Amino acid sequence: MSAEEPLFQVVRGVPTAEELAALVGAVVARSRPAAVAAPIAASAWARSGRPVGRGATAGPGAWRAYSLPR
């Protein structure tokens, strides 16, 4: 493709400058890769209520030991 060759061509009709600008904008927007949203991290408030890596243990006083820090 040479520098003088157009990327696309109007085959039928007479588009206005605004219509051509809208077409070019749509083609450019579709050609860009979609931005990946960053994962939403849990707040410190939400994290504090979920102990990680510790399951419930059975036995006397287990309910108390589960909530206390080690």
N, C-alpha and C positions, 0 to 999 in steps of 0.2 A: 504494500500500500504506500503510495507516494504522499507527499505533504499536500498536494493539490487535490487529491481524491477525497471526496466527502465521506464521513462515517455513515451517514444515512441520507436518504433522498426522498423527497415528497413526490409520490407517483401520481396522485390525483388530488385535485382541489387546490385552493390558494389559501394557505394558512397565514394568519396575521403574525406579526412579530411576537405578540404575547403568547400565542399558541405554540410557536416554535420554542420560545423560552421555557414554557411549561413542559414540553416534550424533552428538551435537553435536561432540564432539572430532574425529571423522572428517571431518565436513563442514567444520569450520574448518581442519583440516590440509590438505584438498584444495583449499580456496579460496585459500590463500596461494601466491604464485609460488615455484617451486623455486629454491633458492639455487644460484648458479653457483660452482663451486669455482675458486679462483684457480689459474692454471697453475703447475706446479712448476718452479721455476728450477733449472738445472743448478748443481751446487756448483762452487766455485773449482777443486777437484781435477779434476773432469770437464772443465771449460772449458779448463784449461791444456794438455790433451793434444790439443786440436783447433784447429789454427791456422785462422782464418777468413779467407776471401778470397784465399788463396794456393793455387794448384794446383801439382802437381808439374811441374817443368821437366825437360827432357831435356838431356843433354850430360854432359861429364866433370865430376865433382864435384857433380852435381845432388843426389845423396842427402845430401851434407853440407850444401849450401846450403839445402835444404828445411827442415832442422831448426834452423838457426841463426837468431837474430832479425835483423831488418833494421834 
